[in-house]
Amino acid sequence: MTNLIILPILIPFFTAVILLFIRKSVTVERIISIIAGIAVVIVSGLLAYDVLQNGVYSYNLGGWVPPFGIALVADSLSALLVLFTSIVVLVCLLFSIRGIDEIRTKFYFYPLVYFLMTGVIGAFLTGDIFNMFVFFEVLLMSSYGLITLGGSKAQLRESIKYVLINVISSAFFVMAIALLYSVTGTLNIADLSSRVAEVGQPGILTVIAFLFLIVFGMKAAIFPLFFWLPGSYAAPPPVITALFAGLLTKVGIYAIFRIFTIVFYHEPQITHLTLEVLAVLTMIVGVIGAVAYTDLQKVLVYNVVAGVGFIIFGISSFNEAGIFGATFYLLHDMLIKAALFLLVGAMIIITKTSSMHKASGLIKKHPLVGWSFLVACLSLAGVPPFSGFFGKLFLIQGGFEAGQYFSVIILILASLLILYSVMRIFFNVILGEENYETMNEKVSIKGLLYPSMILLFLTFIMGMGAEAIVPYISDATETLLNPELYIEAVLKE
């Protein structure tokens, strides 16, 4: 089990390399992709179980002792995120068998997905900020290819904005890393935590913390740095958007989790108050966009923005309930956002439109799509017994314990508006009289619906069987609130 931590990175990387050479054989590509996806889910599950049983696990690449070498670190938070990432990718691969055309498939769709997976999982497992930057670049280069896959006019237009903002973000990231190293002399996260704790986070480190907040805020789509996301996420095919919504913003959120609970936590009256204000503004902007738009994908994209606000609010509370709620909601959000985009993707394939005003009556010919979407809506809004309820319950508790009463009210109102935004889709598109181009055809959705139902089943299990996942999240919360556990495991003090 000693090398288990590196397998979730190596398997997708070597799978991507193999797939590069067989892209013309679509069937073989799909078979290898599914087998590799299942393998990553299995090893990720074993890693999460091992971490829960034995605590934070650190692996030193090349035998170099931290903080001088490259370390991979798995605690309950990163191990859970790796597991949920592998699940989301596997489900999206299953959807892609019917949900993406053969032309796009031959233009390196599967290799790009696996390179994206390598970058995301690597960012979750690295114990070094510079290597976090490296893995960020891997996932970003893969996402550049995926967002332009197919070469439609909308994709090319939005890809320019997407690439530009991420190039700027990467430049800021390098500057922040250079400044941090010049002040502390290290980039190992555990060593950084120890050194910053010794000096008490003076003013220069608080400035550097805000620079990292700008960088990770761009990745996570926090207000006012979210402007690139709505157009960029709505342009690609639904299966690619589901991958982006389930994974990409979560990497930025994870970085904020890690940095602002283990390294820059000594001036919460500055850093965490800023996080609270930005979280509230992100919620407000997200729900306004979700309510204002009538395009199916745009409604869900703005719900992604609102979800980011919920999670950041939990981090800003900086207490056990808040961090627990943010972690629980983060995992829930990965599953439910991917499920919603896959369901909307199926709806768009059926109706040949993404406008909720041009299609209605799907319930008559496709009842399973309709009722599955209703379940997803209820889970997203946090209606018990679905997983969204428990996440928001602890977020509210954490907010009250931290005295963030106004922000809690905004969170509750935002949750109600989120429910309204997705229920509009249910009533306008699912219910009513048939009114779409294929109303006289029996469109086959074989293979399109079941992947999203897997995710919905998992969100239901997270709600009804919450006691099974609570130990993992409690352990993650304890590590985040007690950095010495992380430091001791990595530096072997």
DAWO-V190860 format. One record per backbone hydrogen bond with DSSP energy under -0.5 kcal/mol. NH is the residue of the N-H (numbers start at 1). CO is the residue of the C=O. Records with the same first field share a line. If there is no record, write none. Layout:
NH = CO ; CO
This chain:
4 = 1
6 = 3
7 = 3 ; 4
8 = 4
9 = 6
10 = 6
11 = 7
13 = 9
14 = 10
15 = 11
16 = 12
17 = 13
18 = 14
19 = 15
20 = 16
21 = 17 ; 18
22 = 19
25 = 22
26 = 24
29 = 25
30 = 26
31 = 27
32 = 28
33 = 29
34 = 30
35 = 31
36 = 32
37 = 33
38 = 34
39 = 35
40 = 36
41 = 37
42 = 38
43 = 39
44 = 40
45 = 41
46 = 42
47 = 43
48 = 44
49 = 45
50 = 46
51 = 47
52 = 48
53 = 49
54 = 50
55 = 51
57 = 74
59 = 72
61 = 59 ; 70
63 = 60
64 = 61
68 = 65
69 = 65
71 = 69
72 = 59
73 = 125
74 = 57
75 = 73
79 = 75
80 = 76
81 = 77
82 = 78
83 = 79
84 = 80
85 = 81
86 = 82
87 = 83
88 = 84
89 = 85
90 = 86
91 = 87
92 = 88
93 = 89
94 = 90
95 = 91
96 = 92
97 = 93 ; 94
98 = 95
99 = 95
100 = 96
105 = 101
106 = 102
107 = 103 ; 104
108 = 106
109 = 104 ; 105
110 = 105
112 = 108
113 = 109
114 = 110
115 = 111
116 = 112
117 = 113
118 = 114
119 = 115
120 = 116
121 = 117
122 = 118
123 = 119
124 = 120
125 = 121
126 = 122
127 = 71
129 = 187
132 = 128
133 = 129
134 = 130
135 = 131
136 = 132
137 = 133
138 = 134
139 = 135
140 = 136
141 = 137
142 = 138
143 = 139
144 = 140
145 = 141
146 = 142
147 = 143
148 = 144
149 = 146
151 = 148
156 = 152
157 = 153
158 = 154
159 = 155
160 = 156
161 = 157
162 = 158
163 = 159
164 = 160
165 = 161
166 = 162
167 = 163
168 = 164
169 = 165
170 = 166
171 = 167
172 = 168
173 = 169
174 = 170
175 = 171
176 = 172
177 = 173
178 = 174
179 = 175
180 = 176
181 = 177
182 = 178
183 = 179
184 = 180
185 = 181
189 = 127
192 = 188
193 = 189
194 = 190
195 = 191
196 = 192
197 = 193
198 = 194
199 = 195
200 = 196
201 = 196
205 = 202
206 = 202
207 = 203
208 = 204
209 = 205
210 = 206
211 = 207
212 = 208
213 = 209
214 = 210
215 = 211
216 = 212
217 = 213
218 = 214
219 = 215
220 = 216
221 = 217
222 = 217
225 = 222
227 = 224
229 = 226
230 = 226
232 = 228
233 = 229
234 = 230
235 = 231
236 = 232
240 = 237
241 = 237
242 = 238
243 = 239
244 = 240
245 = 241
246 = 242
247 = 243
248 = 243 ; 244
249 = 244
251 = 247 ; 248
252 = 248
253 = 249
254 = 250
255 = 251
256 = 252
257 = 253
258 = 254
259 = 255
260 = 256
261 = 257
262 = 258
263 = 258 ; 259
264 = 259
265 = 263
270 = 267
271 = 267
273 = 268
274 = 270
275 = 271
276 = 272
277 = 273
278 = 274
279 = 275
280 = 276
281 = 277
282 = 278
283 = 279
284 = 280
285 = 281
286 = 282
287 = 283
288 = 284
289 = 285
290 = 286
291 = 287
292 = 288
293 = 289
296 = 354
299 = 295
300 = 296
301 = 297
302 = 298
303 = 299
304 = 300
305 = 301
306 = 302
307 = 303
308 = 304
309 = 305
310 = 306
311 = 307
312 = 308
313 = 309
314 = 310
315 = 311
316 = 312
317 = 313
318 = 314 ; 315
323 = 319
324 = 320
325 = 321
326 = 322
327 = 323
328 = 324
329 = 325
330 = 326
331 = 327
332 = 328
333 = 329
334 = 330
335 = 331
336 = 332
337 = 333
338 = 334
339 = 335
340 = 336
341 = 337
342 = 338
343 = 339
344 = 340
345 = 341
346 = 342
347 = 343
348 = 344
349 = 345
350 = 346
351 = 347
352 = 348
356 = 294
358 = 355
361 = 431
362 = 429
363 = 430
364 = 361
365 = 361
366 = 362
369 = 366
370 = 366
371 = 367
372 = 368
373 = 369
374 = 370
375 = 371
376 = 372
377 = 373
378 = 374
379 = 375
380 = 376
381 = 377
382 = 378 ; 379
383 = 378
386 = 383
387 = 459
389 = 386
390 = 386
391 = 387
392 = 388
393 = 389
394 = 390
395 = 391
396 = 392
397 = 393
398 = 394
399 = 395
400 = 396
401 = 397
402 = 398
403 = 400
404 = 399
405 = 403
408 = 404
409 = 405
410 = 406
411 = 407
412 = 408
413 = 409
414 = 410
415 = 411
416 = 412
417 = 413
418 = 414
419 = 415
420 = 416
421 = 417
422 = 418
423 = 419
424 = 420
425 = 421
426 = 422
427 = 423
428 = 424
429 = 425
430 = 425 ; 426
431 = 426
435 = 360
437 = 351
439 = 436
441 = 438
443 = 441
448 = 445
449 = 445
453 = 449
454 = 450
455 = 451
456 = 452
457 = 453
458 = 454
459 = 455
460 = 456
461 = 457
462 = 458
463 = 459
464 = 460
465 = 461
466 = 463
468 = 465
469 = 465 ; 466
470 = 466
471 = 467
473 = 469
474 = 470
475 = 471
476 = 472
477 = 473
478 = 474
479 = 475
480 = 476
481 = 477
482 = 478
485 = 482
486 = 482
487 = 483
488 = 484
489 = 485
490 = 486
491 = 487
492 = 488
